[in-house]
Amino acid sequence: MNKFSIKNQEEKDECLMWISDLYKDVYGFRPRGYNFEAWSFQELTDFINDLSEQSESEAEYERQMEAKAIKDVMSLGCDKKTALRWLDQADAYFIYGDDEFAVEDMKKYGWEAKHNKEYRGAIDLW
């Protein structure tokens, strides 16, 4: 991991534009009660590096759990393509219930889509 650092006020101002996004990626909600403007360059640098490290750690954990889920389903005797389809179907049912749009969402963003070479994730939303 490359360590982030702030060397001047311009870099700090730029960082203040996206730190809320990074915080939300890690915790699931925007930061509240922080006065980032009052923090020193070093305090803000340390905070961002900690958030980045936690984000990378969580991403690795998700990759491991995803691989385990696929492996567990494949242990039932199916191939990877079938396992991915079954995981999509399970997500569609448990997340969306009877929502008719769930099938289309799963085709775009589900297990099968993520393991397709052409998957672009949220980029397709723009």
C-alpha positions in Angstrom: 0.0 0.0 0.0 1.3 3.5 -0.9 1.2 5.8 2.1 -0.7 9.0 1.6 0.9 12.2 2.7 -0.1 15.9 2.8 2.7 18.3 2.3 0.9 21.6 1.8 -2.5 23.4 2.2 -3.4 22.7 -1.4 -3.1 19.0 -0.9 -5.1 19.2 2.3 -7.9 21.1 0.6 -8.0 18.5 -2.2 -8.1 15.7 0.4 -11.0 17.3 2.2 -13.1 16.9 -1.0 -12.9 13.1 -1.0 -12.2 12.0 2.6 -16.0 11.8 3.3 -16.2 9.3 0.4 -13.4 7.1 1.8 -14.9 7.2 5.2 -18.3 6.1 3.8 -16.7 3.3 1.9 -15.2 2.0 5.2 -18.1 2.6 7.7 -21.1 2.8 5.4 -22.1 6.4 6.4 -20.6 9.8 6.1 -18.4 11.2 8.9 -20.1 13.4 11.5 -18.6 15.4 14.3 -15.1 15.7 12.7 -13.6 19.1 12.2 -11.1 18.1 9.5 -10.3 21.7 8.8 -8.7 22.1 12.2 -6.5 19.0 11.9 -2.9 19.2 11.2 -1.4 17.8 8.0 0.0 14.9 10.0 -3.2 14.1 11.9 -5.2 14.1 8.6 -2.5 12.0 6.9 -2.6 9.4 9.7 -6.4 9.3 9.7 -6.5 8.7 5.9 -3.8 6.1 6.0 -5.7 4.2 8.7 -8.9 4.4 6.7 -7.1 3.2 3.6 -5.6 0.3 5.4 -8.9 -0.7 6.9 -10.6 -0.4 3.4 -7.9 -2.6 1.8 -8.2 -5.1 4.7 -12.0 -5.3 4.3 -11.7 -5.7 0.5 -9.3 -8.6 1.0 -11.7 -10.2 3.5 -14.6 -9.9 1.0 -12.5 -11.5 -1.7 -11.7 -14.4 0.6 -15.3 -14.8 1.7 -16.5 -14.7 -2.0 -14.0 -17.4 -2.9 -15.1 -19.5 0.0 -18.8 -19.1 -0.9 -18.1 -20.2 -4.5 -16.0 -23.1 -3.3 -18.7 -24.2 -0.8 -21.4 -24.2 -3.4 -19.2 -26.1 -5.9 -18.7 -28.7 -3.1 -22.3 -29.7 -3.9 -21.0 -31.1 -7.2 -21.6 -28.3 -9.6 -19.3 -26.3 -11.8 -18.3 -22.7 -11.2 -20.8 -21.3 -13.7 -23.7 -23.1 -12.0 -22.4 -22.1 -8.5 -22.4 -18.4 -9.6 -25.9 -18.7 -11.0 -27.2 -20.3 -7.8 -25.5 -17.6 -5.7 -27.2 -14.9 -7.8 -30.6 -16.7 -7.4 -30.1 -16.9 -3.6 -29.1 -13.2 -3.4 -32.1 -12.2 -5.6 -34.5 -14.1 -3.4 -33.1 -13.0 0.0 -32.3 -9.4 -0.9 -35.1 -8.6 -3.2 -37.9 -11.1 -2.4 -40.3 -11.1 -5.3 -39.0 -7.9 -6.9 -39.3 -8.3 -10.6 -36.3 -6.0 -11.2 -34.0 -8.3 -9.1 -33.3 -10.5 -12.1 -32.0 -7.6 -14.2 -29.9 -6.2 -11.3 -28.3 -9.6 -10.8 -27.5 -9.9 -14.5 -25.7 -6.5 -14.3 -24.1 -6.6 -10.8 -24.4 -10.2 -9.4 -22.0 -13.0 -8.9 -22.0 -14.1 -12.6 -21.5 -10.6 -13.8 -18.6 -9.9 -11.4 -16.8 -13.0 -12.7 -17.3 -12.1 -16.3 -14.2 -10.6 -18.0 -16.2 -7.6 -19.2 -17.6 -6.6 -15.8 -17.3 -2.9 -15.1 -19.3 -2.6 -11.9 -20.8 0.8 -11.1 -19.2 2.3 -14.2 -22.2 0.9 -16.1 -24.5 3.2 -14.1 -23.0 6.3 -15.7 
